[in-house]
Amino acid sequence: MMYTDEEGIFVVKTARRVVEEYLNRRRVPEIEFPKKFEEKGGVFTTISTYPDRNLRGCIGFPEPIFPLKKALVESALAAAFQDPRFPPLTRDELNSVVFEVSLLTPPEEIRVKSRKELLNMVVIGRHGLIAERGFYRGLLLPQVPVEWNWDVEEFLSQTCWKAGLPPDCWLDESTKIYAFSAEIFEEEEPWGRIRRKEIGD
């Protein structure tokens, strides 16, 4: 475990606060981050409708290219206002959405002799995946295959599809598959209690 429950509560509250402040005042609030958040880290912010939990926005940074404090703020704003699948979040929606923050480990390429071995290397509920070939790249978080009840083959196929590639591209040696894990923290209800999300619960 890399992050404490207190740090998890902090990141979710921060994500909501950043979005709220931007909606109300068109600015990003000044936030005092723990020293740990100076370190570079990957993060995704997910916004879902409540209580039906339909996706409302999800954007982040899979690689640790920014200090976590910068990546968190940028991912929260992007999930709320820049996800091309949805219109920008409005002030009226703040009371009917929940925030979830996934703190990621650095992605590592899964290297296998036979592509079929990927079926034994990926663990549902533990791994998120990235499929990459040339300029094409797609990512799915660890919680996604659990929520959709996918097996490993379907998870690999859906990650390829997310990258804009054929679903069976994971069988092609020219496609790189990366795995990562995540610690996930979420609001149980809008403005409500924040908990560590155990994937599959």
N, C-alpha and C positions, 0 to 999 in steps of 0.2 A: 504494500500500500504506500503510494507516494504522497498522497494528500490526506489530511485529516478531515473529519466531518466539519470542523469549524472552517477550514479553508474551503470546503465544498459549499457551505452555506454562504460564505463571503462571495464566491465567484457568481453564484446564481443571483444573489441580491445586487451585485455590481452590474450584471448584465441587464437586469430590469431597470435599475436606476439610470444607467446610461441611456437606455431607450426612452424612458419617461422624461428625463431632462431634455433630451433632444426634441421630443414631441412638444414639450411645453415652452422651451426657451431657445430651441435651435442651437444648442451648444452642448458640449460634452462636459460633465461635471468634473471638478478636481477631486481625485480620489487618492487617498493614502494607501498604497499597497504594501503588504508585508514584503520584507526583503527577498523572500523566496521567489516572488513574482518578477524579480529582475532577471531571473534565468530564462533562457529561451525555451519555449514549449509549444506544442501543438494543441489547438483547442477548437471545438465546434460549439456554436450556440444554436439550439433548436427551439423554435417557438411553435406551440400547438394550441388549437382551440380547446376550450373547456366548456362542458365536461367530456365532449366526444373524442378529444385528442386527435383531431385531424391536423396534419402538418400545415403550418402557416408560414414557415420560413426556416431555412437551415443552411448556414454558411460558416466556413471556418478555415483554419490553416492546418493541414495535416503534418507538415514538417515544422521543426523548431527553428524557424528563420527569424522570428521576432521575440523580444522579451515577452513573457506570458502576459504581463499587464497590458501591453500594446495589442497583442493578438486577441485578448479577451474583449477589449473595447471595440476593436475593429470588427470582430466576428459578430458581436451583439448588434452593432449598427447595420452590418450587411444583412444579417438574418431578418431584421425588421424592415429594412428599406430597399434592399438591393437584390433580393432573391428574384431572378427573372420569371419564376413560375407563379409569382403572386404580386398583387398590387402592394404598395407600401402600407405598412401598418398605420392605423389611425389612432388618435387619442381615445376615441370611443371604445376601441377594442382592448385597451389595457386591462379592463376588469373581466375580460372573457378569454384571456389567453394565459398559458403557463409557460415558464422558461425552464429550459434544461441545458446544462453545460457539460460537455464531455471533454475531459482532460486526457490528452493522448500521449502514449509512448511513441518514440520515433519509429516510423515505418522501416521494416527490414524486408529485403527481397527474399522470397522463398525459393531456394535453389533445389531443383530435383533433377534426377537423371531421366526419369520418365514423367511426362506431364500428368499422367493418371495418378501419380503419387501425391499430387496436390490434394486429392480427395481425403488422404489420410493425415495431411499436415495441418489442415484448417479445422479449427474447433468452433462449432457454433456456440455463441454466447461468450466466447473469450476473444475472438479475433474480429477486427474490422479488416476490410480488404481494399486495396487499390489495384486497378488494372491499368496498364500503361503500354502503349505502342506508338512510337513516334510522337506526334502532337496530341494524340488521343489519350485522355486520362479520366478515370472515374473512380469515385470513392463511395463506399457504404460503411456506415458505423456498425459496431458490434451488435447493437440492439436491433438493427433492422431485420436480419434473418429470423430472429426470435419472434418479433412482432408479426412477421408474415408466415411463420412456421415453415421456413425453407430448410431443405437439407443442404449439404455442402455443395453438391453439384449445382443446385439452383442458385445458391449464393454466389458461386463463381460466375455463373451465366449472367445473373442480374448485374453484377459488378462490371462485366464486359459491356453489357447493354448500356449501363450508366455512362460508360466511357465513349459511347457512340460506335462501339465495335460489335461484330457478330457475337451472339451469345456463347458460341463455342470457341471463342478466340483464346480462352485459357488453355486450350489444347495445343496451341501454336507456340513454338519456342521463341518466336519473335515478340510475344507478349510477356511483359514482366508482371508478376503478381507480388505485391507487397502485403505484409500483415502488420497489424499494430493492435494494441489493446487500449482500453479507456477506463477511466474512473468517471462515473456519471452521477451527477447531482441534479435533482429536479424539485420543482414546486409541486406539492400535492394538489393545490388549488391556487387560483390567482391571489397573490400577495400572502399566501399561506405558508404552512410549515414546509421546510426544505429537508429532503432526505437523500441519503445515498441510494441510488437505484441499483438494485441487484437484478441483472439481466434475467428475464424470465419470470420475474415476480408480477 
